[in-house]
Amino acid sequence: MDKQSPRSGRREFLAAAATGGVGLALGPAAGQEAAAKPKGNSGRLRVVLVGTGGRGSSTWGKNLQNNFGDVLEFVGLCDINRKRMAVARDYIGVNCPMFSDTEFDEMIRKTSPDRVIITTVDSFHAKYICRAMELGVDVISEKPMATDEKMVQEVLDTERRTGRKLIITENYRYSPDGATIKKIIDSEEIGTITSVDYNVYLNTNHGTSYFRRWHGFKQFNGSLLDSEGSHFLDLVQWWLGAEPAEVQAFGALRRYGYNGEYRSARCMNCPHKGKCEFFWDVTKDKFAMDFYVNAESEDGYIRDGCVYRRDINVWDTMTLNVRYHTGVLMSFSLNAFMPYEGYRISFNGTKGRLDARAYHDQPWKVEGPVEIRITPLFKESRTMGAETQAGAGGHWGGDSKLQDSIFRGPIPDPLHQRATNREAAFACLLAIAARRSIEQNRPVFIEELIKL
């Protein structure tokens, strides 16, 4: 990027991006390439899993083994914690070799995988993405792609240099409500979108869980805008077909961390368990006990950390004002200690308005999990529910449908639900830019963060 000021180059950036004349020099859209030919004699795709925590061992471990065992085989597991990895191996139901994090290169050399699946702590995604591609292996990684702008740049440069394929699993696009909203917007029934109002609520189960874990620290996840918010920020750019260009954000820690009247290192054996409203008895969670508590001696990681620890440094209350390259404006908020889980979103268009709301464990009754209202100008509103989606699974079936597209593909993708790596990059760049805006108390332009 040249040395002109961010503001002086903004108009040129927006104009060029709108016509596709500037951007990241990326390869084909993720998922559009033909499936790799397995290296082994079994005819199945050889995969290794890096990161054997909850998400990795279940969604990208046990679920893959159970649902796609006919087309793939696990040939290696990798984790910093060998005890947890051994539990994960039994849980997944495989008998492949295990490797420590320092043996990553050795694992690739010995197992010759076709794919590396990365489900580590967020701040290590980029490290393993880049190293796997440098070693000549294609990658599937959980979102976000990275937790700072330098990591994003390194991932994109490495992908371009090595020619390897990378898939970032933006799974929420496959949810029934996400697909329904996309179809309505693409139909142009409410015209051209001019602005978006989006409010996301995490309850005192889901939201609070982040502050018990490594997610409560910027050095591991950037912020909740990266690890959780990137779900929603990616959805908006997909719905709009637009890239974020500028953000002004505000954030505060209002409920957790230093706000507590009392605290301990963890819930287990906490002297305040009788009066703490956030007390969680980890001993009643068999999965957490097997995977984390019984493996603490390996790395010291505590799964039931106190939500009032003073060193928690991510925000639980965030608001963003975003401008997209098409001129669409968005106001966005994320709150992590609400009495119920869900979201409200409104799209304001030149011909009308689209409202959608979803409340899970809601204190009042709505028809179905999602209610969608379409109000054309000068006409009456009509309501509808999201299209149903067969099959259970994480993220309302989104996880399984995404995995189908990866391992049963190529399959038709009329809604372009498979995110390109350009889109995955911009989703986390918006979260990173918002974090910089909060920290520096100023608007931040995406072009400041990435070399175009």
C-alpha positions as CSV (number, residue, x, y, z in Angstrom):
1,M,0.0,0.0,0.0
2,D,1.3,3.5,-0.9
3,K,1.9,6.2,1.7
4,Q,-1.1,8.3,1.0
5,S,-3.4,8.8,4.0
6,P,-6.2,6.3,4.5
7,R,-8.8,9.0,3.8
8,S,-7.2,10.3,0.7
9,G,-7.3,6.9,-0.9
10,R,-10.8,5.9,0.3
11,R,-12.7,7.2,-2.7
12,E,-10.4,5.5,-5.2
13,F,-10.6,2.2,-3.1
14,L,-14.4,2.3,-3.1
15,A,-14.7,3.1,-6.7
16,A,-12.3,0.4,-7.8
17,A,-13.7,-2.2,-5.5
18,A,-17.2,-1.6,-6.8
19,T,-16.1,-2.5,-10.3
20,G,-13.7,-5.3,-9.2
21,G,-10.7,-3.3,-10.2
22,V,-8.9,-3.6,-6.8
23,G,-8.7,-6.3,-4.2
24,L,-6.9,-9.3,-3.1
25,A,-5.4,-11.4,-5.8
26,L,-6.9,-14.6,-4.8
27,G,-7.5,-17.9,-6.6
28,P,-10.8,-19.5,-7.5
29,A,-13.7,-19.4,-5.1
30,A,-13.4,-21.9,-2.3
31,G,-15.3,-25.1,-3.1
32,Q,-15.3,-24.5,-6.9
33,E,-12.2,-26.7,-7.5
34,A,-12.4,-30.4,-8.2
35,A,-11.9,-32.7,-5.3
36,A,-8.3,-33.7,-4.6
37,K,-7.3,-37.3,-5.6
38,P,-6.6,-39.3,-2.4
39,K,-3.0,-40.3,-2.0
40,G,-3.7,-43.6,-0.2
41,N,-4.8,-47.0,-1.6
42,S,-8.1,-46.9,0.2
43,G,-9.6,-44.4,-2.2
44,R,-10.6,-42.2,0.7
45,L,-9.4,-38.7,1.4
46,R,-6.6,-38.7,4.0
47,V,-7.1,-36.0,6.7
48,V,-5.3,-34.9,9.8
49,L,-7.0,-32.9,12.6
50,V,-5.1,-30.1,14.3
51,G,-6.7,-29.1,17.6
52,T,-8.7,-31.7,19.5
53,G,-10.9,-29.5,21.7
54,G,-14.7,-29.5,21.7
55,R,-15.3,-28.1,18.2
56,G,-12.6,-30.1,16.6
57,S,-13.3,-33.5,18.2
58,S,-17.1,-33.3,17.7
59,T,-17.9,-31.3,14.5
60,W,-14.7,-32.0,12.6
61,G,-13.9,-35.3,14.3
62,K,-16.7,-37.6,15.4
63,N,-19.3,-36.1,13.0
64,L,-16.9,-36.6,10.0
65,Q,-16.1,-40.1,11.1
66,N,-19.7,-41.0,11.4
67,N,-21.1,-39.2,8.4
68,F,-18.2,-39.3,5.9
69,G,-16.2,-42.4,6.9
70,D,-16.9,-43.8,3.5
71,V,-15.0,-41.0,1.7
72,L,-12.3,-39.9,4.2
73,E,-10.0,-41.4,6.9
74,F,-8.2,-39.8,9.8
75,V,-4.5,-40.5,9.5
76,G,-3.3,-38.2,12.3
77,L,-4.3,-36.0,15.2
78,C,-2.2,-33.1,16.5
79,D,-2.6,-31.1,19.8
80,I,-0.6,-29.4,22.5
81,N,-2.2,-31.7,25.1
82,R,-1.6,-35.4,24.7
83,K,-4.1,-36.5,27.3
84,R,-6.9,-34.6,25.7
85,M,-5.8,-35.9,22.3
86,A,-6.0,-39.5,23.5
87,V,-9.5,-38.9,24.8
88,A,-10.4,-37.3,21.5
89,R,-9.1,-40.2,19.5
90,D,-11.4,-42.6,21.4
91,Y,-14.3,-40.2,21.2
92,I,-13.9,-39.8,17.4
93,G,-13.6,-43.5,17.1
94,V,-10.3,-43.8,15.2
95,N,-6.9,-45.4,15.8
96,C,-4.6,-43.0,14.0
97,P,-1.2,-41.8,15.3
98,M,-1.0,-38.8,17.6
99,F,1.5,-35.9,17.3
100,S,2.3,-32.9,19.5
101,D,2.2,-29.4,18.2
102,T,6.0,-29.4,17.8
103,E,5.7,-32.5,15.6
104,F,3.4,-30.9,13.0
105,D,6.0,-31.1,10.2
106,E,6.8,-34.7,11.1
107,M,3.1,-35.6,11.0
108,I,2.7,-34.2,7.5
109,R,5.8,-36.1,6.4
110,K,4.8,-39.4,7.9
111,T,1.0,-39.4,7.2
112,S,1.0,-37.7,3.7
113,P,-2.5,-36.2,4.2
114,D,-4.7,-34.8,1.4
115,R,-6.2,-32.2,3.8
116,V,-5.3,-30.6,7.1
117,I,-8.3,-29.6,9.2
118,I,-7.5,-26.8,11.7
119,T,-9.6,-26.2,14.8
120,T,-7.1,-24.7,17.2
121,V,-7.4,-21.6,19.3
122,D,-8.2,-18.8,16.9
123,S,-4.9,-17.0,17.1
124,F,-3.1,-20.1,15.8
125,H,-5.2,-20.7,12.7
126,A,-2.9,-18.7,10.4
127,K,0.2,-20.4,11.7
128,Y,-1.0,-23.9,10.8
129,I,-2.8,-22.7,7.6
130,C,0.5,-21.3,6.3
131,R,2.7,-24.1,7.4
132,A,0.4,-26.7,5.9
133,M,0.3,-25.0,2.5
134,E,4.1,-24.5,2.6
135,L,4.4,-28.3,3.1
136,G,2.2,-28.8,0.0
137,V,-1.2,-29.7,1.6
138,D,-4.6,-28.2,1.1
139,V,-6.3,-26.8,4.2
140,I,-9.8,-26.6,5.8
141,S,-9.8,-24.2,8.7
142,E,-12.4,-23.0,11.1
143,K,-13.2,-19.3,11.0
144,P,-11.9,-16.7,11.6
145,M,-9.0,-17.0,9.1
146,A,-6.8,-15.0,11.5
147,T,-7.0,-12.6,14.4
148,D,-4.9,-9.7,13.1
149,E,-4.2,-8.0,9.8
150,K,-0.6,-9.3,9.5
151,M,-1.8,-12.9,9.8
152,V,-4.5,-12.3,7.1
153,Q,-1.8,-10.9,4.8
154,E,0.5,-13.9,5.5
155,V,-2.3,-16.4,4.8
156,L,-3.2,-14.7,1.5
157,D,0.4,-14.4,0.4
158,T,1.1,-18.0,1.2
159,E,-1.9,-19.3,-0.6
160,R,-0.9,-17.3,-3.7
161,R,2.7,-18.3,-3.5
162,T,2.1,-22.0,-2.9
163,G,-1.0,-22.5,-5.1
164,R,-2.6,-24.7,-2.4
165,K,-6.4,-24.7,-1.7
166,L,-7.8,-23.2,1.4
167,I,-11.4,-23.4,2.7
168,I,-12.5,-21.2,5.6
169,T,-15.7,-22.7,7.1
170,E,-18.2,-19.9,7.1
171,N,-20.9,-22.3,8.2
172,Y,-23.7,-19.9,9.2
173,R,-24.5,-19.2,5.5
174,Y,-26.1,-22.6,5.4
175,S,-28.6,-22.0,8.1
176,P,-32.3,-22.0,7.0
177,D,-32.9,-18.4,8.0
178,G,-29.7,-17.2,6.3
179,A,-30.7,-18.9,3.0
180,T,-34.3,-17.5,3.2
181,I,-33.1,-14.0,3.8
182,K,-30.6,-14.3,0.9
183,K,-33.3,-15.3,-1.5
184,I,-35.6,-12.4,-0.5
185,I,-32.8,-9.9,-0.9
186,D,-31.7,-11.3,-4.3
187,S,-35.3,-11.2,-5.5
188,E,-35.2,-7.4,-5.2
189,E,-38.7,-7.4,-3.8
190,I,-37.6,-4.6,-1.4
191,G,-35.4,-3.0,-4.0
192,T,-31.8,-1.9,-3.5
193,I,-30.6,-2.2,0.1
194,T,-29.6,1.2,1.5
195,S,-29.0,0.3,5.2
196,V,-29.0,-2.5,7.7
197,D,-29.8,-2.6,11.4
198,Y,-28.5,-5.8,13.1
199,N,-28.6,-6.7,16.8
200,V,-27.1,-10.0,18.1
201,Y,-27.8,-11.3,21.6
202,L,-25.8,-14.0,23.4
203,N,-27.4,-15.3,26.6
204,T,-26.0,-16.1,30.0
205,N,-25.2,-19.7,28.8
206,H,-23.6,-19.2,25.4
207,G,-22.3,-15.7,26.0
208,T,-20.9,-16.4,29.4
209,S,-19.1,-19.5,28.3
210,Y,-16.7,-17.4,26.3
211,F,-15.5,-15.7,29.4
212,R,-14.8,-19.0,31.2
213,R,-12.5,-20.1,28.3
214,W,-9.6,-18.7,26.3
215,H,-12.0,-16.6,24.3
216,G,-11.9,-14.0,27.1
217,F,-8.4,-12.9,26.1
218,K,-7.4,-10.8,23.1
219,Q,-4.1,-12.6,22.7
220,F,-6.1,-15.8,21.8
221,N,-9.1,-14.7,19.9
222,G,-8.7,-11.0,19.1
223,S,-12.1,-10.2,20.4
224,L,-15.6,-11.7,20.4
225,L,-16.1,-9.8,17.1
226,D,-13.5,-12.2,15.6
227,S,-14.5,-15.5,17.2
228,E,-18.3,-15.1,17.4
229,G,-19.1,-11.9,15.5
230,S,-17.4,-13.0,12.3
231,H,-20.4,-15.4,11.8
232,F,-22.7,-12.4,11.5
233,L,-20.3,-10.0,9.8
234,D,-19.8,-12.7,7.1
235,L,-23.5,-13.1,6.7
236,V,-24.1,-9.4,6.0
237,Q,-21.4,-9.2,3.3
238,W,-22.9,-12.4,1.7
239,W,-26.5,-11.1,1.9
240,L,-25.5,-7.7,0.4
241,G,-22.9,-8.9,-2.1
242,A,-20.7,-6.1,-0.7
243,E,-17.3,-5.7,1.0
244,P,-16.8,-3.6,4.1
245,A,-14.7,-0.4,3.6
246,E,-14.9,1.6,6.8
247,V,-15.9,1.1,10.4
248,Q,-16.3,3.2,13.6
249,A,-16.7,1.0,16.6
250,F,-17.1,1.2,20.3
251,G,-16.7,-1.5,22.9
252,A,-16.9,-1.9,26.7
253,L,-16.5,-4.6,29.4
254,R,-19.6,-4.0,31.4
255,R,-20.6,-7.3,33.1
256,Y,-17.6,-9.7,33.3
257,G,-14.0,-9.3,34.3
258,Y,-13.2,-6.6,36.8
259,N,-16.9,-5.8,37.2
260,G,-17.5,-8.7,39.7
261,E,-17.8,-8.1,43.4
262,Y,-15.8,-11.3,44.1
263,R,-13.7,-13.7,42.1
264,S,-11.7,-16.9,42.1
265,A,-9.4,-18.7,39.7
266,R,-12.2,-21.1,38.7
267,C,-15.7,-22.3,39.6
268,M,-14.5,-25.6,41.0
269,N,-13.8,-25.2,44.7
270,C,-14.7,-21.5,44.5
271,P,-15.6,-20.1,48.0
272,H,-18.3,-17.9,46.4
273,K,-20.2,-20.7,44.5
274,G,-23.2,-20.3,46.8
275,K,-23.8,-16.7,45.8
276,C,-22.3,-16.3,42.3
277,E,-25.0,-16.3,39.6
278,F,-22.5,-17.5,37.0
279,F,-21.3,-20.5,39.0
280,W,-21.0,-23.5,36.7
281,D,-20.4,-27.0,38.1
282,V,-18.0,-28.5,35.6
283,T,-18.1,-31.8,37.4
284,K,-21.6,-32.4,36.0
285,D,-20.4,-32.0,32.4
286,K,-18.8,-35.4,31.4
287,F,-17.4,-34.0,28.1
288,A,-15.7,-31.1,29.9
289,M,-14.3,-33.4,32.6
290,D,-13.0,-35.9,30.1
291,F,-11.5,-33.4,27.7
292,Y,-10.3,-30.6,30.0
293,V,-10.3,-31.2,33.7
294,N,-8.7,-34.6,33.5
295,A,-6.1,-33.2,31.1
296,E,-5.1,-30.1,33.1
297,S,-1.8,-31.6,34.2
298,E,-0.6,-31.4,30.6
299,D,-1.0,-27.7,29.8
300,G,-2.7,-26.1,32.8
301,Y,-5.7,-25.0,30.8
302,I,-8.8,-24.4,33.0
303,R,-12.2,-24.9,31.3
304,D,-14.3,-23.5,34.2
305,G,-12.4,-20.2,34.6
306,C,-14.0,-17.5,36.7
307,V,-15.8,-15.0,34.5
308,Y,-14.7,-12.2,36.9
309,R,-11.0,-12.7,36.5
310,R,-9.3,-9.3,36.4
311,D,-7.2,-10.1,33.4
312,I,-10.1,-10.7,31.0
313,N,-9.6,-8.1,28.3
314,V,-12.2,-8.7,25.6
315,W,-15.4,-6.6,25.5
316,D,-18.9,-8.0,26.3
317,T,-20.7,-5.0,24.7
318,M,-19.9,-3.8,21.2
319,T,-21.4,-1.5,18.6
320,L,-20.3,-0.9,15.0
321,N,-21.1,1.6,12.3
322,V,-20.0,0.2,8.9
323,R,-19.9,1.5,5.4
324,Y,-19.7,-1.0,2.5
325,H,-18.1,-0.4,-0.8
326,T,-21.5,-0.2,-2.4
327,G,-22.5,2.7,-0.1
328,V,-24.8,0.5,2.1
329,L,-24.6,1.5,5.8
330,M,-24.9,-0.9,8.7
331,S,-25.4,-0.4,12.5
332,F,-24.4,-3.6,14.4
333,S,-24.4,-4.6,18.0
334,L,-23.2,-7.7,19.9
335,N,-24.0,-8.2,23.6
336,A,-22.8,-11.2,25.6
337,F,-24.9,-11.4,28.8
338,M,-28.5,-11.2,27.6
339,P,-31.5,-13.1,29.2
340,Y,-32.2,-14.8,25.9
341,E,-30.3,-15.8,22.7
342,G,-31.1,-14.6,19.2
343,Y,-31.0,-11.6,16.8
344,R,-33.0,-8.9,15.1
345,I,-32.1,-7.6,11.7
346,S,-33.8,-5.1,9.4
347,F,-32.9,-4.3,5.8
348,N,-34.1,-1.0,4.5
349,G,-34.6,-1.0,0.7
350,T,-35.7,1.5,-2.0
351,K,-39.0,-0.5,-2.3
352,G,-39.6,-1.6,1.2
353,R,-38.2,-3.3,4.3
354,L,-37.3,-6.8,5.5
355,D,-37.4,-7.6,9.2
356,A,-36.2,-10.9,10.7
357,R,-36.0,-12.0,14.3
358,A,-35.0,-15.2,16.0
359,Y,-35.2,-15.8,19.7
360,H,-33.9,-19.1,21.1
361,D,-35.0,-19.8,24.7
362,Q,-37.1,-16.7,24.3
363,P,-39.3,-15.5,27.2
364,W,-42.3,-15.1,24.9
365,K,-43.8,-17.1,22.1
366,V,-43.1,-16.6,18.4
367,E,-44.2,-18.7,15.5
368,G,-41.3,-21.0,14.7
369,P,-37.6,-20.4,15.3
370,V,-37.5,-17.4,12.9
371,E,-40.1,-14.8,12.0
372,I,-39.6,-12.9,8.8
373,R,-41.7,-9.9,7.8
374,I,-41.7,-8.3,4.4
375,T,-43.2,-4.8,4.1
376,P,-43.3,-3.3,0.5
377,L,-43.8,0.5,0.2
378,F,-47.5,1.4,0.1
379,K,-48.6,-2.2,0.8
380,E,-49.4,-4.3,3.8
381,S,-46.8,-6.5,5.5
382,R,-46.8,-10.3,5.2
383,T,-45.0,-12.7,7.5
384,M,-43.3,-16.0,6.9
385,G,-41.0,-18.5,8.5
386,A,-37.6,-19.6,7.4
387,E,-37.4,-22.5,5.0
388,T,-37.1,-25.8,6.9
389,Q,-33.9,-27.7,6.6
390,A,-33.8,-31.5,7.1
391,G,-31.3,-33.1,9.4
392,A,-30.0,-32.1,12.8
393,G,-26.6,-30.7,13.5
394,G,-24.7,-27.6,14.7
395,H,-25.8,-24.1,13.7
396,W,-29.3,-25.3,12.7
397,G,-28.0,-27.8,10.2
398,G,-25.5,-25.4,8.7
399,D,-22.5,-27.5,9.8
400,S,-23.6,-30.7,8.1
401,K,-24.7,-28.9,4.9
402,L,-21.3,-27.2,4.7
403,Q,-19.5,-30.5,5.2
404,D,-21.6,-32.1,2.5
405,S,-20.5,-29.4,0.1
406,I,-16.8,-30.1,1.0
407,F,-16.8,-33.9,1.1
408,R,-19.7,-34.8,-1.2
409,G,-19.0,-32.1,-3.8
410,P,-19.1,-30.6,-6.1
411,I,-22.7,-29.9,-5.5
412,P,-24.9,-27.0,-6.9
413,D,-24.5,-23.7,-5.1
414,P,-27.0,-21.3,-6.5
415,L,-26.9,-19.0,-3.5
416,H,-23.0,-19.0,-3.4
417,Q,-23.0,-20.2,0.2
418,R,-19.5,-21.5,-0.1
419,A,-17.4,-18.5,1.0
420,T,-14.5,-17.5,-1.1
421,N,-11.2,-16.8,0.6
422,R,-11.6,-13.1,-0.3
423,E,-14.9,-13.1,1.6
424,A,-13.4,-15.0,4.5
425,A,-10.6,-12.4,4.6
426,F,-12.9,-9.4,4.6
427,A,-15.1,-11.0,7.3
428,C,-12.3,-11.1,9.7
429,L,-10.7,-7.9,8.5
430,L,-13.9,-6.1,9.5
431,A,-13.7,-7.6,13.0
432,I,-10.0,-6.6,13.2
433,A,-10.7,-3.1,11.9
434,A,-13.5,-2.7,14.5
435,R,-11.1,-3.8,17.2
436,R,-8.5,-1.2,16.1
437,S,-11.3,1.4,16.0
438,I,-12.2,0.7,19.6
439,E,-8.6,0.6,20.8
440,Q,-7.6,3.8,18.9
441,N,-11.0,5.7,19.1
442,R,-11.2,6.5,15.4
443,P,-12.7,5.3,12.2
444,V,-10.6,2.6,10.5
445,F,-10.5,1.8,6.8
446,I,-10.0,-1.7,5.5
447,E,-7.4,-0.5,3.1
448,E,-5.2,0.4,6.0
449,L,-4.9,-3.2,7.1
450,I,-4.1,-5.1,3.9
451,K,-1.8,-4.7,1.0
452,L,-3.9,-4.4,-2.1
